[in-house]
Amino acid sequence: MKANPTALAGVLLLENFVSHDKRGTFIKTFHANSFGAEQLTVDFRESYYSVSHKDVIRGMHFQRPPHEHDKLVYVTQGSILDVIVDLRPDSPSYLQHVAIQLNEHISSVYIPRGCAHGFLTLSDTATVVYNVTSVYEPSADAGIRWDSIGFDWPVTEPIVSGRDNSFVNLEDFDSEF
Ligand SMILES: Cc1cn([C@H]2C[C@H](O)[C@@H](COP(=O)(O)OP(=O)(O)O[C@H]3O[C@H](C)C(=O)[C@H](O)[C@H]3O)O2)c(=O)[nH]c1=O
């Protein structure tokens, strides 16, 4: 696994191990030694996935302290535009965002605690896997409005949940990280 830095401090684009043969494809998305060598968390406490239609936007989500978590995200079917916002006041990339296209199998994105995560579905459907380092705590499940982060989402009529449209704007967000 090769880790590549991004414009946001600590957010890494990871190149997955991918092997093709006549049977199909084999992909490795986690390797404790490689993660440890990059000082990445290896203690994932939950794993879940979502299946989204084209033009769906999910996000921008995070868990509030003390339930914040690191997150490893990858796509097992389809493609997404993965978007991360830095909510850490002490970070050199505070309040900045990055958008990374994730295509099935090829790469994963590692998102440190203190960042908000979301994505736009680019393909007809997309299956997105999340591995996180804390268990789900409803009272700490929070977010920032997807259209308040200064990113021009390449979609004309996004499909967004009422909850995601009810989050606070980034300019009004008071960071606890
Ligand atoms: C995360 C979670 C959610 N839920 C419930 C809450 C809702 O009733 C339902 C769907 O949750 P949500 O609408 O938050 O799902 P997404 O909008 O796909 O959020 C996900 O996608 C964005 C991009 C992320 O980065 C989040 O980490 C991830 O939660 O499952 C649970 O019961 N347990 C859980 O661990």
The ligand as a Gaussian input file, in Angstrom:
#p B3LYP/6-31G(d) Opt

LIG

0 1
 C      -23.388000       5.795000      10.746000
 C      -24.590000       5.117000      11.344000
 C      -25.864000       5.465000      11.006000
 N      -26.911000       4.815000      11.601000
 C      -28.267000       5.166000      11.178000
 C      -28.602000       6.629000      11.172000
 C      -29.579000       6.748000      10.033000
 O      -30.877000       6.451000      10.518000
 C      -29.155000       5.651000       9.071000
 C      -28.318000       6.166000       7.925000
 O      -27.310000       6.966000       8.494000
 P      -26.782000       8.190000       7.677000
 O      -27.945000       8.884000       7.031000
 O      -25.853000       8.975000       8.552000
 O      -25.940000       7.450000       6.561000
 P      -25.047000       8.240000       5.512000
 O      -25.654000       9.535000       5.151000
 O      -24.769000       7.266000       4.435000
 O      -23.708000       8.569000       6.302000
 C      -22.543000       7.906000       5.912000
 O      -22.009000       8.605000       4.831000
 C      -21.264000       9.775000       5.142000
 C      -20.656000      10.287000       3.848000
 C      -20.262000       9.528000       6.191000
 O      -19.071000       9.917000       6.135000
 C      -20.768000       8.877000       7.393000
 O      -19.686000       8.379000       8.208000
 C      -21.675000       7.721000       7.135000
 O      -22.477000       7.573000       8.296000
 O      -28.387000       4.721000       9.839000
 C      -26.744000       3.821000      12.519000
 O      -27.721000       3.267000      13.036000
 N      -25.483000       3.459000      12.862000
 C      -24.401000       4.065000      12.313000
 O      -23.270000       3.700000      12.651000

